Amino acid sequence: MPAALVPKWYQRGELASQHISKRGDILVPRQKTGKNADLHLRVDAQLKLYVSNKAREAHKSINDYCIDILRNYEYADRLLTIESTQKQKIKLLTNIANNINQLARHCNTLKEAPQKDILMQIFDAIKKIR
């Protein structure tokens, strides 16, 4: 093997285990990343699978993918906005569902069906929430 292709650590007689680690079936060089703190998250298997699939789609490790998400504050802010909007929509839908249940209960006690325009108003209110 030409000397140019032989790694310098090998030429110095150092052990491969000091410079190479095994990930799955492939050997990858160990690199100093400048990272000196750990952050451990406990998640269920479904969430871990989801994150690992998203990381694979982005061609990143799970660690790098999560770090990118954490560093992207705009993304986090958008998630908070979306979450609060979704909570408002859920509250409105719950209120509408209560109104429909009250209307159905009232109609069942009187043995009458509601008027068509009342039902259309409820339907329009549900459409606006979407």
ABEGO torsion letter per residue (X at the ends): XBAAABBAAAAAGBBAAAABBBBEABBBBBBBAGBABBBBBBBBAAAAAAAAAAAAAAGBBAAAAAAAAAABAAAAAAAAAAAAAAAAAAAAAAAAAAAAAAAAAAAAAAGBBBBAAAAAAAAAAAAAAX
